[in-house]
Amino acid sequence: MNKIVQEFREFAMRGSVMDLAVGVIIGGAFGLVVTSFTSDILTPPLELLRPDDFRDLFIVLRSGGVPPPYPSLAAAIEAGAVTLNIGAFIDSVISFLITAVALFLLLRTVNAAKRREEQAPAVGPTTKKCPYCLSDLPIAAERCAYCTSHLPAAQAEDAEEIQTATAP
């Protein structure tokens, strides 16, 4: 039993599981913000187009114990009527669209950052080895700072090519 508990603890504390947990918590909080934004900010201007509460926009499919008309969706549900809740559906669609756009913008930003990272030019070597004493030298060096040997011309030309290729 101890081994199972320890394995579960290792599984739960891995980075990906913790990242998922944080994502779910932030997603839930973001869902509440989107719902509030939709219900409290976007829906009221739509309600100006209709004199009643927007969420009370519904169609009665079958009347309940009390005959229609029903003044509100709550009254229709209380009477046992079967309704098609158009206002609540439109509210949910608006919430979904806001969430989808926000996630699209977030993923677009993340993908753009990844592309910039992938497109960064590869930096060439900044040092080379002295063929005589094997010390590390700057790539443009023509003479070794340690053993004072002149570097072969081929290495010096390669260093100039590399230096001009990596220069801004």
ABEGO torsion letter per residue (X at the ends): XAAAAAAAAAAAABAAAAAAAAAAAAAAAAAAAAAAAAAAAAAAAAAAABABBAAABBBBABBBABBOBBABAAAAAAAGBBBBBAAAAAAAAAAAAAAAAAAAAAAAAAAAAAAAAAABBBBBBABBBBAAAGBBBBAABABBAAAGBBBBAAAAAAAAAAAAAABX
